[in-house]
Amino acid sequence: MTDTCFRMKGTTLTSIVLEVIDFEPDTFESQLAEKVNSAPQFFTRSSLILHLVKSLTATEFELLVALCRRFKLQPMAVRGEVGPLRSIINDLGLADVSQSKFTESSLKTTKSESTTSKEQAANEPAASTPVSSPVPTPAAIKPVKVISRPVRSGQQVYAEGGDLVITAAVSEGAEVLADGNIHVYGTLRGRALAGVKGNVHARVFCQSLDAELISIAGQFIMHETVKASCWKQPAQIYLEEDTLHIEPIA
């Protein structure tokens, strides 16, 4: 009997999404250099998803990938207006994930069906007997993942479908992620990414703020911004109008 050589598992990896709005090589290169140089410890060797807002020619796309790699970024996938680029995407060792998200038409259908359901519910006659508030079932209760040990450099902790509570410190080089909120009852020095599946209402709370990076629903701020507000103090970070705000916790 042959022993099992490998296992395949699903996982959650954090990647930077680079939205390519307009690709003019010289301008793109200078702006990318400025961005990478602003936080080299974060961008260097970071995995990258290229989101093409407009279609590119094969030559432009090859140059785009080459520029990213020149700045030590690691493109791994492409989405958006890939058009006729699928063969060259594979040739460059990237994945085409343009079909991995809902299309705009499906989103409109979902919204329309939701609206119709609400209208039907509103037109239904009210029940003759009072209805008490339903008791939440275990499935309806948001799960909370509690970590009672320090999160060391190089470690990643992810709370899928709910909040993450850490009763110790998060070290530099560590990464904590949650679909919901993140609570750190210690010093937060690593990276904290809340609302990783797009929850714009998620927040990050910590007892002492010294993070390398804070992200909520894809919007992020770096250590330099953190140091300018509530540095090494109790703080909360939340998203409002596509901007992250840092406020002290009294």
Beta strands, then each sheet from edge to edge (+ up, - down):
strand 1: 16-20
strand 2: 47-52
strand 3: 74-80
strand 4: 95-96
strand 5: 144-147
strand 6: 156-159
strand 7: 163-166
strand 8: 175-178
strand 9: 182-188
strand 10: 191-194
strand 11: 203-209
strand 12: 213-216
strand 13: 219-222
strand 14: 235-240
strand 15: 243-248
sheet 1: 1+ 2+ 3+ 4+
sheet 2: 5+ 7+ 9+ 11+ 14- 15+
sheet 3: 6+ 8+ 10+ 12+ 13-
end
